[in-house]
Amino acid sequence: MVPFLLAFIVMSVLTPGLTRYLGTRVFYLIALLPAGAFAYTLTQTATVTAGGAVTQSIPWIPQLGISLSFRVDTLAWLLALVVTGIGALVLVYCARYFTDQEPSLGRFAALLLAFAGTMYGLVTADDLVIMFMFWEITSVLSYLLIGHYTHKRESRGAALQALIVTTFGGLVMLVGVVMISVASGTTSLAYIVAHPVTTQMGTWAILLILVGALSKSALVPFHFWLPAAMAAPTPVSAYLHAAAMVKAGIYIVARLAPGYADSDGWLPVLVTFGVWTMVVGAWRALRQYDLKLLLAYGTVSQLGFLMIAIGFNTRDTALAGAALLLAHAVYKATLFLVVGVIDHRAGTRDWRKLSGVGRSAPALAVIAFVAVASMAGLPPLLGFVAKEAVFTSLLDAGVGGSGWGYAALIGTAVGSVLTVAYSIRFFWGAFGTRKKQPATVLHASPWDTLLAPGVLTVATIGLGLFASVLDPLLTPYADTVPGVGSLTEPPYHLALWHGLEPALYLSAVVLLLGALMFRARRKVLRLQAKVPDVIDAGRGYGKAIRGVDHLAARVTHFAQRGGLPQYLGTILTVFVLALGFAAFVNRTWPDTIVWWDYPGQVLIALIMAICAVMAARVGQRMTAVILAGVTGYGLVALFAFHGAPDLALTQALVESITLVIFVLVLRRLPANIAQHNKPVRPKRRLLIGSLVGLVMGTIGFIALGARQFDSIAGALPRLSVEEGHGDNIVNVMLVDMRAWDTMGEVSVLIVVATGVASLLFVSGRNAVVPRLKESRSLRSAANRRRVVADPELSSEGHAVTRQAFLLAGRKNDPRSRSILIEVLVRLLFHPAMIVSIYLLFAGHDLPGGGFAGGLLAGLALVARYLAGGRYELSEAAPIDPGKLLGFGVILAVGMAVVSLFFDGLPLESAYFTATVPVLGDLSFGTSTIFDIGVYLVVIGLTYDILRSLGSEIDRQSDNDEIGPPPDTAPEGASTTTPEQVTR
């Protein structure tokens, strides 16, 4: 199972690239993977039929008892066959459904394949936490698949609605997952079911998990997201919303039923919401003219039917529910695929615009008829067998003394009458002939368009005719569900014919009433029109979302008006009140006070304090920035004097980068502070600032006396050498001992880069730094001497020569150029890059590391930009900064994952040590690769910010200028300058 899950991940990543070369034929290729998983699952049939299970487990987080555990028993075997078999057929269907010109075809194929792999992982996972991870991944993937047509507002809205509803249920379910795991002391699903938690905590945990199941399987009141999701392409509807995703809620109920079907609240919740959903969904289906929407509401109805059958606490209903689950997946996927063919070939799904489709596409009509007949419960199809089993089991439960059995039987019978009516309505609407409507002619379909629905149709017929063969395959699961009515003699078994029994008569009545209801469809429609929509979950969702938006707007208007000063004032006031109160009630104070460690410390602190006060008082922005920078460099001095060269080096580089960023921003701001709007309430600001400083100082003072146990710092030198193979404790902690923290910080840096760039690139986030059109000629010319005619430099008028130090410098306004800066940058750029690489590799034993090295390389890029402008920045680093950021993250995250393949923990380091001639003993570890990732991320961040705040603002400034650019002389004027360059 694990190899297949890895294959799904790898193939999903490769699919977009393969699509560029194969087009729609890529679907044939990727369909082989779920088909292979289907075949592999079939090989486990003998084991699961005998009541056994196939298990695999890889330790993951042993401290929490979480492992990558997978288990295939009868239930998992059935669901795995459904999600992989139908998944493979749907992928084959996609090859003809889409064209090579389909937008984002590669992304769609990758997402659909990834969804198939995620569902395979969900139904086979034996660890409750791992199962929940797959559960939430399906929500995200369904959001992306439903919103495939990103240019359509309907698709985007439907995708967001599905995500919000299912995620809400997932969050509630997460609470239940945590509670049941804590109560049982394990995350193993098999153990939790085999040893049910009977306490009050266990009952509430199961009810919370049921909320997640109801939302995922679109039961009332969460049902409205499923019809809206029909905005997705038809293959998505056929797979996610008929055979796979909506079955996740059914699956978790079926998984927990053997242990918790007798718990308080289980049966009332499932029967009540199941019956309600079955009737509401079928009632709404009778009002639809869109064939796809009709099937969507029919799916909602059938999901309620499934929830009743699979969740009822008897052995016979469990067997019937498993059969109904398989039948529904097969016939409903078939019908969605049929609608896709009609929609593509007729150009509409509105059956009022269709006529005589059955005559022009008889094969398609036959396939649809078989699927519709199975959905209505006609013999000899699998749907009939499953519905007979449900009726019989519920009737037996009622006779056995269960009032809920009678309630479920009556509700499902009423819902089945409506099911028959909308089934006939679907077939008549799709394939019937209408006198007032011109005949709809469908051209012949390619064989592989009908392959998937044809195979599913054969399965519907075959599994119905040979239901007795299916019975021993599903019985092992049913035997695990104890409960009222499960001890009938002989036990119920699946078969096409059980004789003249009450369920058969009930089925006949249901079919007759359903046919009569369709015959009186006009009266039914008039009746439906008279019934007011007192409760509409879809409208309720819309009102709730609008209400939240309105409340957010009101709160924002109340709390965030007044500009940045008020925002900061609010934040700092809350800080003072919260931490000030905590400091006031604190009873832990240092025993002694050390005012300073050395006299120079007082002098540095005094300078920092004076500069901080002056920064708040000066009237010019640049002066304020420089004074604030002095406080940062004061920290550099303090770190250096305290024996922390790594911190001092990093702080110095960060402060330098920060100053540059401030300068880049200040170019677009007035020189003077408060030039247009004078500060208001300065005394209030002074009070807030003073209180913040006082509270922060008090908190720091308290922290010095808060330690109650010995520090672990004493063991760090030994751990650094023995475990991290490095003498630099700081760097070893960053890339080894506390690598999780570093990876989180790297993620934050990427978010910062993305946010800054997205704010600045108003014309498109993918804009690139411009490169010189004549870069090749300039590069060749830069390698030879230039002749400069300058009478002022040569009194005799002789020509003197000089070297062009920067390639792009001559694109700038001559008045803004500095030959001194250009020379210095040309001399220092390459040494700075070499030193940055030295810091990267030497940081494990000496001051440095990936962060410090990346900052130094970033400063080198800053120098190139300041000297040569935006064109020079591109010449210095002709690469997309996003690729640097992405590759850096891949290296960092890759090191977290690779160790799992060698039975290690995430981010566990490995080292290679050898003696090399001349160089001596060398040690290289995976932590160094992690540090290289950090190095690339920091460079990419600096480059991206330079590209945003530097070159992009330059470009916007150039566009805003009026008149010719600086290097363009007015017409008729001389173009000769004192530094005329000739080639």
WOMOKA-V598644 format. One record per backbone hydrogen bond with DSSP energy under -1.0 kcal/mol. CO is the residue of the C=O (numbers start at 1). NH is the residue of the N-H. Records with the same first field share a line. If there is no record, write none. Layout:
CO=NH  NH
//
This chain:
1=5
2=6
3=7
4=8
5=9
6=10
7=11
8=12
9=13
10=14
11=15
14=18
15=19
18=22
19=23
22=25
23=26
24=27
25=29
26=30
27=31
29=32
30=33
31=35
32=36
33=37
34=38
35=39
36=40
37=41
38=42
39=43
41=44
42=45
44=48
45=49
46=50
47=52
48=51
54=72
56=70
58=68
61=64  66
66=60  61
67=69
69=126  127
70=56
72=54
73=77
74=78
75=79
76=80
77=81
78=82
79=83
80=84
81=85
82=86
84=88
85=89
86=90
87=91
88=92
89=93
90=94
93=96  97
94=98
99=102
102=105
104=108
105=109
106=110
107=111
108=112
109=113
110=114
111=115
112=116
113=117
114=118
115=119
116=120
117=121
118=122
119=123
120=124
121=125
124=71
126=189
127=131
128=132
129=133
130=134
131=135
132=136
133=137
134=138
135=139
136=140
137=141
138=142
139=143
140=144
141=145
142=146
143=147
145=148
148=150
149=152
152=156
153=157
154=158
155=159
156=160
157=161
158=162
159=163
160=164
161=165
162=166
163=167
164=168
165=169
166=170
167=171
168=172
169=173
170=174
171=175
172=176
173=177
174=178
175=179
176=180
177=181
178=182
179=183
180=184
181=185
187=128
188=192
189=193
190=194
191=195
199=203
200=204
201=205
202=206
203=207
204=208
205=209
206=210
207=211
208=212
209=213
210=214
211=215
212=216
213=217
214=219
219=222
222=225
223=226
224=228
225=229
227=230
228=231
229=232
233=237
234=238
235=239
236=240
239=243  244
240=246
244=247
245=248
247=251
248=252
249=253
250=254
251=255
252=256
253=257
256=259  260
257=261
260=263
263=266
265=269
266=270
267=271
268=272
269=273
270=274
271=275
272=276
273=277
274=278
275=279
276=280
277=281
278=282
279=283
280=284
281=285
282=286
284=287
285=288
289=351
290=294
291=295
292=296
293=297
294=298
295=299
296=300
297=301
298=302
299=303
300=304
301=305
302=306
303=307
304=308
305=309
306=310
307=311
308=312
312=314
314=318
315=319
316=320
317=321
318=322
319=323
320=324
321=325
322=326
323=327
324=328
325=329
326=330
327=331
328=332
329=333
330=334
331=335
332=336
333=337
334=338
335=339
336=340
337=341
338=342
339=343
340=344
341=345
342=346
343=347
349=291
350=353
351=354
355=440
356=360
357=361
361=365
362=366
363=367
364=368
365=369
366=370
367=371
368=372
369=373
370=374
371=375
372=376
373=377  378
378=381
381=385
382=386
383=387
384=388
385=389
386=390
387=391
388=392
389=393
390=394
391=395
392=396
393=397
394=398
395=399
396=400
397=402
398=401
402=406
403=407
404=408
405=409
406=410
407=411
408=412
409=413
410=414
411=415
412=416
413=417
414=418
415=419
416=420
417=421
418=422
419=423
420=424
421=425
422=426
423=427
424=428
425=429
426=430
427=431
428=432
432=356
434=437
446=449  450
450=454
451=455
452=456
453=457
454=458
455=459
456=460
457=461
458=462
459=463
460=382
461=465
462=466
464=467
466=469
467=471
470=474
471=475
474=478
475=479
477=480
478=481
483=486
499=501
501=505
502=506
503=507
504=508
505=509
506=510
507=511
508=512
509=513
510=514
511=515
512=516
513=517
514=518
515=519
516=520
518=521
520=524
521=525
522=526
523=527
524=528
525=529
526=530
532=534
536=540
537=541
538=542
539=543
540=544
541=545
542=546
543=547
544=548
545=549
546=550
547=551
548=552
549=553
550=554
551=555
552=556
553=557
554=558
555=559
556=560
563=567
564=568
565=569
566=570
567=571
568=572
569=573
570=574
571=575
572=576
573=577
574=578
575=579
576=580
577=581
578=582
579=583
580=584
581=585
598=601
599=603
600=604
601=605
602=606
603=607
604=608
605=609
606=610
607=611
608=612
609=613
610=614
611=615
612=616
614=618
619=673
620=624
621=625
622=626
623=627
624=628
625=629
626=630
627=631
628=632
629=633
630=634
631=635
632=636
633=637
634=638
635=639
636=640
637=641
638=642
639=644
640=643
644=648
645=649
646=650
647=651
648=652
649=653
650=654
651=655
652=656
653=657
654=658
655=659
656=660
657=661
658=662
659=663
660=664
661=665
662=666
663=667
665=668
666=669
671=621
681=685
682=686
683=687
684=688
685=689
686=690
687=691
688=692
689=693
690=694
691=695
692=696
693=697
694=698
695=699
696=700
697=701
698=702
699=703
700=704
702=705
703=706
712=715
713=716
715=719
716=720
717=721
718=722
719=723  724
720=726
727=729
728=732
729=733
730=734
731=735
732=736  737
733=738
736=739
738=742
739=743
740=744
741=745
742=746
743=747
744=748
745=749
746=750
747=751
748=752
749=753
750=754
751=755
752=756
753=757
754=758
755=759
756=760
757=761
760=762
764=767
772=775
774=778
775=779
776=780
777=781
778=782
781=784
787=982
788=800
790=794
794=797
800=788
802=786
808=811
809=812
813=816
814=817
818=822
819=823
820=824
821=825
822=826
823=827
824=828
825=829
828=832
829=833
830=834
831=835
832=836
833=837
834=838
835=839
836=840
837=841
838=842
839=843  849
842=845  846
844=728
849=853
850=854
851=855
852=856
853=857
854=858
855=859
856=860
857=861
858=862
859=863
860=864
861=865
862=866
863=867
864=868
865=869
869=873
870=874
871=875
872=876
873=877
877=879
880=883  884
881=885
882=886
883=887
884=888
885=889
886=890
887=891
888=892
889=893
890=894
891=895
893=897
894=898
897=900
898=901
899=902  904
900=903
905=908
910=926
912=924
914=922
916=920
917=919
920=916
922=914
924=912
925=928
926=930
927=931
928=932
929=933
930=934
931=935
932=936
933=937
934=938
935=939
936=940
937=941
938=942
939=943
940=944
941=945
942=946
943=947
944=948
945=949
946=950  951
947=952
950=954
951=955
952=956
953=957
954=958
955=959
956=960
957=961
965=968
970=973
977=980
980=789
982=787
//
